[in-house]
Amino acid sequence: MTVTGHVFIATSLDGYIARPDGHIDWLLARDDPSEDHGYDDFIADKDTIVMGRGTYESVLGMDEWFYTRPVLVLSRQLAGTAVPERLAGKVRFADWTPEQAMEQLAREGVRRVYVDGGQVVQAFLRAGMIADMVVTMVPVLLGAGRRLFGELARDVPLQLMTSRSFPSGLVQSAYRVLA
């Protein structure tokens, strides 16, 4: 059974997904509940979510846990530690490579994985385990922070599938990863 990785993420115009301290206040301030950016459609066919510690800690601080799929957090620091009681059965921690994570998820019958978080997305891209990406560009320049894309050993060719803009100024593009 083939497991595929899929990305749905927002970035500032200058390529950052968070401030240097990990905060995403700039993104939350642009959230317009009247705009449907397609997250519900995106997540509908995903079996599980894989994220890194930074993303996990960012969403952990929010009022409620909004993920409806099981979450696997890849983290050397959190592996072997207890999941908070309120997230028992919803979250698990592991110190796995992208390859190990996808092999384990395949054994569990998982087919489509939402890959979230800068370092995790970068690692899965380097491993050739991302099938497609939906990237929403927020019209703000942060000047510094945590980059969505890091160094790669080779070019990763993409094919633009769709692109659309929203009244709020957000621009969303969906890409198929060709290599």
C-alpha positions in Angstrom: 0.0 0.0 0.0 1.4 3.4 -1.0 1.2 6.2 1.5 1.4 9.7 0.1 2.2 13.0 1.8 0.2 16.2 1.2 0.9 19.8 2.4 -1.6 22.5 3.2 0.2 25.5 4.7 0.3 29.3 4.8 3.4 31.5 4.4 4.2 35.2 4.4 5.0 36.8 1.1 8.7 36.5 2.1 8.4 32.8 2.8 8.0 32.5 6.6 5.5 30.2 8.3 6.1 31.7 11.8 8.0 34.4 13.5 11.5 33.6 14.9 9.8 32.7 18.3 7.3 30.5 16.6 4.3 32.8 16.9 1.7 32.9 14.0 -0.2 36.0 15.2 0.3 37.6 11.8 -1.6 34.6 10.2 -4.3 34.5 12.8 -4.9 38.2 12.4 -5.7 37.6 8.7 -8.2 34.8 9.4 -11.5 35.7 7.8 -14.2 33.2 8.8 -16.3 34.3 5.8 -13.6 33.0 3.4 -13.4 29.3 2.6 -9.7 28.6 2.0 -10.4 24.9 1.3 -9.1 23.3 4.5 -12.2 21.1 5.0 -12.0 19.8 1.4 -8.3 19.2 1.8 -8.5 17.3 5.1 -11.6 15.2 4.0 -9.6 12.4 2.4 -6.6 12.4 4.8 -6.2 9.6 7.3 -3.7 11.2 9.7 -1.6 14.2 10.3 2.2 14.3 10.7 3.7 17.4 12.2 6.9 18.5 14.0 7.3 19.7 17.6 7.2 23.4 16.7 3.8 23.1 15.0 2.5 20.9 17.8 3.5 23.4 20.4 2.0 26.3 18.4 -1.4 24.6 18.1 -1.2 23.1 21.7 -1.4 26.7 23.0 -4.7 27.4 21.3 -8.0 27.2 23.2 -9.2 24.0 21.6 -7.7 21.1 19.7 -9.2 21.4 16.3 -7.7 18.4 14.5 -10.2 15.7 13.7 -7.6 13.2 12.5 -5.0 11.3 14.5 -1.8 13.3 14.9 1.8 11.9 14.8 4.3 14.4 16.2 7.9 13.7 15.0 10.2 14.9 17.7 13.4 13.6 19.3 12.5 15.7 22.4 9.0 14.5 22.8 9.5 10.8 21.9 9.1 8.7 25.0 7.2 11.4 26.9 3.6 11.3 27.9 0.9 12.9 25.7 -1.2 15.4 27.7 -4.3 13.7 29.1 -6.7 15.9 27.1 -5.0 14.6 23.9 -4.8 10.9 24.8 -5.9 8.8 21.8 -5.5 11.8 19.5 -1.8 12.4 19.5 1.3 10.3 19.7 5.0 11.1 19.7 7.8 9.3 17.8 11.4 9.9 16.9 11.2 8.6 13.3 12.5 9.7 9.9 10.0 10.4 7.2 10.7 7.0 5.7 10.1 5.2 9.1 6.9 7.3 9.7 5.5 6.4 6.3 6.4 2.7 6.7 4.7 2.6 10.1 1.6 4.4 8.9 1.4 2.1 5.9 1.4 -0.9 8.3 -1.5 0.8 10.1 -3.5 1.1 6.8 -3.0 4.8 6.4 -2.9 6.0 2.8 -3.0 9.8 2.7 -1.1 11.9 5.2 -1.3 15.7 5.9 2.3 16.8 6.5 2.5 20.0 8.5 5.2 22.2 9.8 8.3 23.7 8.2 11.0 21.3 9.3 8.8 18.3 8.7 7.7 19.5 5.3 11.3 20.1 4.4 12.3 16.6 5.6 9.5 14.9 3.7 10.4 16.9 0.5 14.1 15.9 0.8 12.9 12.3 1.2 10.7 12.6 -1.9 7.5 11.9 0.1 5.3 14.8 -0.8 2.8 14.3 -3.7 1.3 17.8 -3.7 1.2 21.1 -1.8 -1.4 23.8 -1.3 0.5 27.0 -0.3 -1.5 30.1 0.8 0.5 33.3 0.5 -0.5 35.9 3.1 0.2 39.5 2.0 2.6 40.4 4.8 6.4 40.7 5.0 7.8 39.5 8.3 11.5 40.0 7.5 12.6 37.1 9.6 11.3 33.9 11.0 10.9 30.2 10.3 11.1 29.4 6.6 8.7 27.1 4.9 11.4 25.8 2.5 15.0 25.1 3.5 18.0 23.9 1.7 17.5 21.0 -0.7 20.1 18.7 -2.2 18.4 19.1 -5.6 15.7 21.1 -7.4 12.2 19.9 -6.7 10.1 20.6 -9.8 6.5 21.5 -9.3 3.5 21.7 -11.6 0.9 24.4 -10.9 -2.5 22.8 -10.7 -4.6 25.8 -9.6 -4.2 29.3 -8.2 -6.8 31.6 -6.8 -7.0 34.8 -4.8 -9.4 35.9 -2.0 -10.9 39.3 -1.2 -8.7 39.4 2.0 -5.6 39.4 -0.3 -4.5 35.8 0.3 -3.3 33.9 -2.8 -3.5 30.2 -2.8 -1.7 27.9 -5.2 -1.8 24.1 -5.5 1.2 22.3 -6.9 1.9 18.7 -7.9 5.4 17.6 -6.9 7.0 16.1 -10.1 10.1 14.5 -8.6 
